[in-house]
Amino acid sequence: SITKERTEVILQGTSSLDPNDPTAVWEEFEFKCKPGDLRRRPCFISPYHYRLDWLMWFAAFQTYEQNEWIIHLAGKLLAQEEETLSLLATNPFAGRDPP
């Protein structure tokens, strides 16, 4: 079945030294085919799909304890691992210090 609403997991990072600071600017890691920027043309690849983007959809239905891989993904993004970043459409921290 298809739900009427879609819950999304959004991964963001900040360069702020204090992430709890209300003035901290949070920047989103954008995926290649996961819904995100409404101005972006939808991704259509048939008959295949981007596995990570698809897994992010299902992760939104559960807790992070049920999807431990998402914690490892976040760690790899913090470490700016090139192999992991290649799975994403954009890295808001490219050419800058990691979040």
Contact map, one row per residue, 1 for C-alpha under 8 A:
111000000000000000000000000000000000000000000000000000000000000000000000000000000000000000000000000
111100000000000000000000000000000000000000000000000000000000000000000000000000000000000000000000000
111111000000000000000000000000000000000000000000000000000000000000000000000000000000000000000000000
011111000000000000000000000000000000000000000000000000000000000000000000000000000000000000000000000
001111100000000000000000000000000000000000000000000000000000000000000000000000000000000000000000000
001111110000000000000000000000000000000000000000000000000000000000000000000000000000000000000000000
000011111000000000000000000000000000000000000000000000001001100000000000000000000000000000000000000
000001111100000000000000000000000000000000000000000000011001000000000000000000000000000000000000000
000000111110000000000000000000000000000000000000000000011011000000000000000000000000000000000000000
000000011111000000000000000110000000000000000000000000000000000000000000000000000000000000000000000
000000001111100000000000000110000000000000000000000000000000000000000000010000000000000000000000000
000000000111110000000000011110000000000000000000000000000000000000000000000000000000000000000000000
000000000011111000000000011110000000000000000000000000000000000000000000000000000000000000000000001
000000000001111100100001111000000000000000000000000000000000000000000000000000000000000000000000001
000000000000111110000001110000000000000000000000000000000000000000000000000000000000000000000000111
000000000000011111101001100000000000000000000000000000000000000000000000000000000000000000000000001
000000000000001111100000000000000000000000000000000000000000000000000000000000000000000000000000000
000000000000000111111001000000000000000000000000000000000000000000000000000000000000000000000000000
000000000000010111111001000000000000000000000000000000000000000000000000000000000000000000000000000
000000000000000001111101000000000000000000000000000000000000000000000000000000000000000000000000000
000000000000000101111111000000000000000000000000000000000000000000000000000000000000000000000000000
000000000000000000011111000000000000000000000000000000000000000000000000000000000000000000000000000
000000000000000000001111100000000000000000000000000000000000000000000000000000000000000000000000000
000000000000011101111111110000000000000000000000000000000000000000000000000000000000000000000000000
000000000000011100000011111000000000000000000000000000000000000000000000000000000000000000000000000
000000000001111000000001111100000000000000000000000000000000000000000000000000000000000000000000000
000000000001110000000000111110000000000000000000000000000000000000000000000000000000000000010000000
000000000111100000000000011111000000000000000000000000000000000000000000000000000000000000010000000
000000000111100000000000001111100000000000000000000000000000000000000000000000000000000111110000000
000000000000000000000000000111110101000000000000000000000000000000000000000000000000000111100000000
000000000000000000000000000011111111000000000000000010000000000000000000000000000000001111000000000
000000000000000000000000000001111100000000100000010010000000000000000000000000000000001111000000000
000000000000000000000000000000111110000001110000010010000000000000000000000000000000000000000000000
000000000000000000000000000001111111000000000000000011011000000000000000000000000000000000000000000
000000000000000000000000000000101111110001000000000000000000000000000000000000000000000000000000000
000000000000000000000000000001100111110100000000000000000000000000000000000000000000000000000000000
000000000000000000000000000000000011111100000000000000000000000000000000000000000000000000000000000
000000000000000000000000000000000011111110000000000000000000000000000000000000000000000000000000000
000000000000000000000000000000000000111110000000000000000000000000000000000000000000000000000000000
000000000000000000000000000000000001111111000000000000000000000000000000000000000000000000000000000
000000000000000000000000000000000000011111100000000000000000000000000000000000000000000000000000000
000000000000000000000000000000001010000111110000000000000000000000000000000000000000000000000000000
000000000000000000000000000000011000000011111000000000000000000000000000000000000000000000000000000
000000000000000000000000000000001000000001111100000000000000000000000000000000000000000000000000000
000000000000000000000000000000000000000000111111100000000000000000000000000000000000000000000000000
000000000000000000000000000000000000000000011111100000000000000000000000000000000000000000000000000
000000000000000000000000000000000000000000001111100000000000000000000000000000000000000000000000000
000000000000000000000000000000000000000000001111110000000000000000000000000000000000000000000000000
000000000000000000000000000000000000000000001111111001000000000000000000000000000000000000000000000
000000000000000000000000000000011000000000000001111111000000000000000000000000000000000000000000000
000000000000000000000000000000000000000000000000111111100000000000000000000000000000000000000000000
000000000000000000000000000000000000000000000000011111110000000000000000000000000000001000000000000
000000000000000000000000000000111100000000000000011111111000000000000000000000000000000000000000000
000000000000000000000000000000000100000000000000111111111100000000000000000000000000000000000000000
000000000000000000000000000000000000000000000000001111111110000000000000000000000000000000000000000
000000011000000000000000000000000100000000000000000111111111000000000000000000000000000000000000000
000000111000000000000000000000000100000000000000000011111111100000000000000000000000000000000000000
000000000000000000000000000000000000000000000000000001111111110000000000000000000000000000000000000
000000001000000000000000000000000000000000000000000000111111111100100000000000000000000000000000000
000000111000000000000000000000000000000000000000000000011111111000000000000000000000000000000000000
000000100000000000000000000000000000000000000000000000001111111000000000000000000000000000000000000
000000000000000000000000000000000000000000000000000000000111111101100000000000000000000000000000000
000000000000000000000000000000000000000000000000000000000011111111100000000000000000000000000000000
000000000000000000000000000000000000000000000000000000000010011111110110000000000000000000000000000
000000000000000000000000000000000000000000000000000000000000001111110000000000000000000000000000000
000000000000000000000000000000000000000000000000000000000000011111110000000000000000000000000000000
000000000000000000000000000000000000000000000000000000000010011111111110000000000000000000000000000
000000000000000000000000000000000000000000000000000000000000000111111111000000000000000000000000000
000000000000000000000000000000000000000000000000000000000000000000111111100000000000000000000000000
000000000000000000000000000000000000000000000000000000000000000100111111110000000000000000000000000
000000000000000000000000000000000000000000000000000000000000000100111111111000000000000000000000000
000000000000000000000000000000000000000000000000000000000000000000011111111100000000000000000000000
000000000000000000000000000000000000000000000000000000000000000000001111111110000001000000000000000
000000000010000000000000000000000000000000000000000000000000000000000111111111000000000000000000000
000000000000000000000000000000000000000000000000000000000000000000000011111111100000000000000000000
000000000000000000000000000000000000000000000000000000000000000000000001111111111001000000000000000
000000000000000000000000000000000000000000000000000000000000000000000000111111111001100000000000000
000000000000000000000000000000000000000000000000000000000000000000000000011111111000000000000000011
000000000000000000000000000000000000000000000000000000000000000000000000001111111000000000000000010
000000000000000000000000000000000000000000000000000000000000000000000000000111111101100000000000010
000000000000000000000000000000000000000000000000000000000000000000000000000111111111100000000000000
000000000000000000000000000000000000000000000000000000000000000000000000000000011111110000000000000
000000000000000000000000000000000000000000000000000000000000000000000000000000001111111000000000000
000000000000000000000000000000000000000000000000000000000000000000000000100110011111111100000000000
000000000000000000000000000000000000000000000000000000000000000000000000000010011111111101100000000
000000000000000000000000000000000000000000000000000000000000000000000000000000000111111110000000000
000000000000000000000000000000110000000000000000000100000000000000000000000000000011111110000000000
000000000000000000000000000011110000000000000000000000000000000000000000000000000001111111100000000
000000000000000000000000000011110000000000000000000000000000000000000000000000000000011111100000000
000000000000000000000000000011110000000000000000000000000000000000000000000000000000100111110000000
000000000000000000000000000011000000000000000000000000000000000000000000000000000000100111111100000
000000000000000000000000001110000000000000000000000000000000000000000000000000000000000001111100000
000000000000000000000000000000000000000000000000000000000000000000000000000000000000000000111111111
000000000000000000000000000000000000000000000000000000000000000000000000000000000000000000111111000
000000000000000000000000000000000000000000000000000000000000000000000000000000000000000000001111100
000000000000000000000000000000000000000000000000000000000000000000000000000000000000000000001111110
000000000000001000000000000000000000000000000000000000000000000000000000000000000000000000001011111
000000000000001000000000000000000000000000000000000000000000000000000000000001110000000000001001111
000000000000111100000000000000000000000000000000000000000000000000000000000001000000000000001000111
